[in-house]
Amino acid sequence: MFEALNLDQGEELTYLALLDQPAGSVAELAKQTGLPPGRVSRSLTRLARRRLVHRAAGRPVRYTPTPPDVAISALVNERRGELDRTLLAVPTLLEQYRRAAARADPAALLEVLSGHDVAQGRFLELMAGAASDVMAFDRQSAGEGTGPSEVEVEQPLLDRGVRCRAVYEITAIEDPDRLPYIRTLAGLGEQARVLPQLPMKLIIFDHRVALLPLASASDERFTVGVLVVHPSRLLDGLIMLFEDYWNRAVALTAALTSPATNAEFSPVDLETLALLCTGIKDGAMARQLGVSPRTLNRRIIRVMTLLGASSRFQAGLQAAKRGLL
């Protein structure tokens, strides 16, 4: 029961016996546990050192247990602190390991994983192990859009506070079936932005490893395999590339999930504004909203009027100023 707290079997038996018989002596506890008196005495000394028991005054020497809710909680917190300090050392140790591996074999900085199943397995493994942040370029083609399974994979990260940022290419959100899942992820906490074009499909985990598809630019799904990039100048460059594109991208998350800061903007207005600022074509926008081109045009005119804008560019600027994007 107490193995995780570094108590051996004798110490555990002694403590449990003392809970049944508070203020027990060494002889009484030895009889109750079936352990030799010397073993019980040593266990009591170690338990007292861990503040699980206290020596009572008087003769013969007796011991009283510290209430479990106090004693065990204190030990668990102490143990958790030790584990947290060990985790803090992981980046330094990993960097030391990578440097040594690179000196011995520079090719160790890169891995080539062939086949969809192997690539998908590593992706799921890295997603499950992400601790601080995940950054992604999303160039998924129409028909391959974000689905329920991908929402299920990302939700546990968002639930435990991992910062997830995704830059979507316009073509990745033109599929009418795509936007609901992007909205779901945004509602769960994903930070979503969009650009007309991205250089590649990419996902970076905790600034320590990146995945890129091996397929050509025309089919960047992980069907062929992936290139795994470990800490290196190349990884540093990929991180800088992501941050550069992220800073230039148009935010989607606020407009898709937050209530309007101006009462005159309805949810329909906000949805229209969010898509308008992505730069996608009117035909694709109408399909996403499920309206005719004429209805879409009326909605765009309404949004521009509310914003006091004479062009779509001005509408984007005004929306940003009002905090709608």
C-alpha positions in Angstrom: 0.0 0.0 0.0 2.8 2.4 0.9 5.4 1.2 -1.6 5.2 4.5 -3.5 6.2 6.3 -0.3 9.3 4.2 0.0 8.1 2.3 3.0 9.2 -1.4 3.2 6.9 -4.2 4.3 8.0 -4.1 7.9 7.4 -0.4 8.2 4.0 -0.7 6.6 2.9 -3.6 8.9 4.2 -1.7 12.0 2.3 1.5 11.0 -1.0 -0.4 10.3 -0.7 -2.3 13.6 -0.2 1.0 15.4 -3.3 2.4 13.9 -5.2 -0.6 15.4 -3.4 -0.2 18.8 -2.4 3.5 19.4 0.2 4.0 22.1 1.6 0.5 21.5 5.0 -0.7 22.8 7.6 -2.5 20.7 6.7 -5.8 22.3 3.0 -5.4 21.7 3.5 -4.4 18.1 5.9 -7.3 17.5 3.3 -9.7 18.8 0.6 -8.2 16.6 2.7 -8.1 13.4 4.6 -11.3 13.9 7.9 -9.5 13.3 11.0 -9.7 15.5 11.1 -6.9 18.1 14.4 -5.7 16.6 12.7 -5.3 13.2 9.8 -3.5 14.8 12.1 -1.1 16.7 14.1 -0.2 13.5 10.8 0.3 11.6 9.5 2.6 14.4 12.7 4.7 14.2 12.3 5.1 10.4 8.6 5.8 10.8 9.4 8.5 13.4 11.9 10.0 11.0 9.2 10.2 8.3 6.8 11.8 10.9 4.4 8.9 10.6 4.7 8.0 14.3 5.7 9.9 17.5 7.4 8.6 20.6 5.2 9.1 23.7 6.5 10.2 27.0 6.9 7.7 29.9 8.0 4.1 30.4 7.8 1.7 28.9 8.5 3.4 25.6 5.3 3.6 23.5 4.6 5.1 20.1 1.5 6.8 18.7 0.6 7.1 15.1 0.2 10.4 13.3 -3.4 10.6 11.9 -3.2 9.2 8.3 -4.9 12.2 6.7 -2.1 14.4 8.0 0.8 12.0 7.7 0.1 10.4 4.3 -0.9 13.7 2.7 2.4 15.3 3.9 4.4 12.4 2.5 2.6 12.4 -0.8 3.2 16.1 -1.2 6.8 15.6 -0.3 7.1 12.8 -2.9 5.3 14.9 -5.5 7.7 17.7 -4.9 10.7 15.4 -5.5 9.1 14.1 -8.7 8.5 17.6 -9.9 12.1 18.6 -9.3 13.2 15.5 -11.2 10.9 16.5 -14.1 12.6 19.9 -14.2 15.9 18.2 -14.9 14.6 16.4 -17.9 15.2 19.1 -20.5 18.8 19.5 -19.4 19.4 15.8 -19.3 17.7 15.4 -22.7 19.9 18.1 -24.2 23.0 16.5 -22.8 21.9 13.1 -24.3 21.1 14.7 -27.7 24.5 16.4 -27.9 26.3 13.2 -27.1 24.2 11.3 -29.7 24.8 13.9 -32.3 28.6 13.8 -31.8 28.5 10.0 -32.1 26.0 9.9 -35.0 24.7 13.1 -36.5 22.0 11.1 -38.2 20.4 10.5 -34.8 19.0 14.0 -34.9 16.6 12.8 -37.6 14.4 9.7 -37.9 12.6 8.4 -40.9 9.4 6.5 -40.0 7.9 4.6 -42.9 4.3 3.6 -43.2 1.0 5.1 -41.9 0.7 2.9 -38.9 4.2 3.6 -37.6 3.8 7.3 -38.2 0.4 7.5 -36.6 1.7 5.6 -33.6 4.5 8.0 -33.0 2.1 11.0 -33.5 -0.3 9.6 -30.8 2.6 8.8 -28.5 3.9 12.4 -28.8 0.4 13.9 -28.3 -0.1 11.8 -25.2 3.3 13.0 -23.8 3.0 16.7 -24.6 3.5 18.7 -21.4 3.5 22.4 -22.3 2.6 23.2 -25.9 1.8 21.9 -29.4 2.2 23.9 -32.6 0.8 22.9 -35.9 0.6 23.9 -39.6 -2.7 22.3 -40.9 -2.7 21.7 -44.6 -5.2 18.9 -44.6 -7.0 18.5 -47.9 -10.7 18.6 -48.4 -12.1 15.2 -47.3 -9.4 14.6 -44.8 -10.5 17.3 -42.4 -10.4 17.3 -38.7 -12.9 14.6 -37.5 -14.1 13.3 -34.2 -11.1 11.1 -33.6 -8.7 14.1 -33.9 -10.9 16.1 -31.5 -10.7 13.1 -29.0 -6.9 13.1 -29.4 -6.4 16.8 -28.7 -9.1 17.3 -26.0 -7.0 15.6 -23.2 -4.1 18.0 -23.9 -6.4 21.0 -23.7 -8.0 19.6 -20.5 -4.7 19.4 -18.8 -3.6 22.9 -19.8 -1.4 22.2 -22.8 -1.3 25.2 -25.1 -2.3 24.1 -28.6 -1.9 26.5 -31.5 -2.9 25.7 -35.1 -2.4 27.7 -38.3 -4.9 26.5 -40.9 -4.5 26.9 -44.6 -7.6 28.3 -46.3 -8.0 25.2 -48.4 -8.1 23.2 -45.2 -11.3 24.9 -44.0 -13.2 25.1 -47.3 -14.8 21.7 -46.8 -18.3 22.4 -45.4 -17.7 19.5 -42.9 -14.6 21.0 -41.5 -15.6 24.1 -39.7 -17.7 22.4 -36.9 -14.7 20.5 -35.7 -12.5 23.5 -35.8 -15.1 25.3 -33.8 -15.2 22.4 -31.4 -11.5 22.5 -30.8 -11.6 26.3 -30.5 -14.3 26.0 -27.9 -12.1 23.5 -26.0 -9.2 26.0 -25.9 -7.3 25.5 -29.1 -5.9 28.8 -30.5 -6.7 28.8 -34.2 -5.5 31.1 -37.0 -5.6 31.0 -40.8 -3.4 32.0 -43.7 -3.9 31.8 -47.5 -1.0 29.4 -47.8 1.4 27.4 -45.6 4.8 26.0 -46.7 4.2 22.5 -45.3 2.3 20.3 -42.9 4.1 20.4 -39.5 3.6 19.7 -35.8 6.0 20.5 -33.0 5.8 19.1 -29.5 7.1 21.0 -26.5 9.9 22.6 -28.6 11.7 19.3 -28.5 10.6 17.3 -31.5 8.8 17.9 -34.8 7.0 15.8 -37.3 6.9 16.5 -41.0 5.3 14.3 -43.7 7.5 12.4 -46.1 4.9 12.7 -48.9 5.1 15.4 -51.6 3.4 18.7 -51.2 0.4 17.5 -53.2 -0.4 14.9 -50.5 0.9 15.8 -47.1 -1.0 13.2 -45.1 1.0 10.8 -42.9 0.2 7.9 -45.2 3.7 7.4 -46.5 5.6 8.2 -43.3 7.1 11.1 -41.3 10.4 12.7 -40.7 11.1 13.1 -37.0 13.3 16.1 -36.1 15.0 16.1 -32.7 16.7 19.1 -30.9 19.0 20.7 -33.5 19.5 23.8 -35.6 16.9 22.4 -38.0 14.3 22.1 -35.2 15.2 25.7 -34.1 14.5 26.8 -37.6 11.1 25.0 -37.8 10.1 26.7 -34.5 11.1 30.1 -35.8 9.2 29.4 -39.1 6.0 28.5 -37.1 6.2 31.6 -35.0 6.7 33.8 -38.0 3.6 32.4 -39.8 1.7 32.5 -36.5 2.3 36.2 -36.1 1.1 36.9 -39.6 -2.0 34.7 -39.4 -5.6 35.9 -38.8 -7.1 34.7 -35.5 -10.2 32.6 -35.7 -10.7 31.4 -32.1 -12.2 34.5 -30.6 -14.6 35.1 -33.4 -15.7 31.5 -33.5 -16.2 31.0 -29.7 -16.7 34.3 -27.9 -19.8 36.4 -27.6 -19.8 39.7 -29.3 -18.3 42.6 -27.4 -20.7 44.9 -29.3 -24.3 44.0 -28.7 -25.4 44.7 -32.2 -23.3 41.8 -33.6 -25.3 38.6 -33.7 -23.7 35.1 -33.7 -24.5 35.0 -37.4 -22.6 38.3 -37.9 -19.6 36.9 -36.0 -19.5 33.7 -38.0 -19.7 35.7 -41.2 -17.0 38.1 -40.0 -14.7 35.2 -38.9 -14.9 33.6 -42.4 -14.6 36.9 -44.1 -11.3 37.6 -42.4 -9.8 34.3 -43.4 -9.8 35.4 -47.0 -11.6 32.4 -48.4 -13.6 32.8 -51.6 -17.2 33.8 -51.4 -18.4 30.5 -52.9 -16.6 28.5 -50.2 -17.8 30.9 -47.6 -21.4 30.5 -48.7 -21.0 26.7 -48.6 -19.6 26.9 -45.1 -22.5 29.0 -43.9 -25.1 27.0 -45.9 -26.5 30.1 -47.6 -26.9 31.3 -51.2 -24.4 33.8 -52.7 -27.1 36.5 -52.5 -27.7 35.9 -48.8 -24.0 35.9 -48.1 -23.6 39.2 -49.9 -26.3 40.7 -47.7 -24.6 39.4 -44.6 -21.2 40.8 -45.6 -22.8 44.2 -46.3 -24.5 44.2 -42.9 -21.2 43.3 -41.1 -19.3 46.0 -43.0 -22.0 48.5 -42.2 -21.9 47.6 -38.5 -18.1 48.1 -38.5 -18.3 51.3 -40.5 -16.0 49.9 -43.2 -16.0 50.6 -46.9 -13.9 47.6 -47.8 -13.2 44.1 -46.5 -9.7 45.1 -45.5 -11.1 48.0 -43.4 -13.6 45.5 -41.9 -10.8 43.3 -40.7 -9.0 46.3 -39.2 -12.1 47.5 -37.4 -12.9 44.0 -36.1 -9.4 43.7 -34.7 -9.7 47.1 -33.0 -13.0 46.1 -31.4 -11.6 42.8 -30.1 -13.9 40.7 -32.3 -10.9 38.8 -33.8 
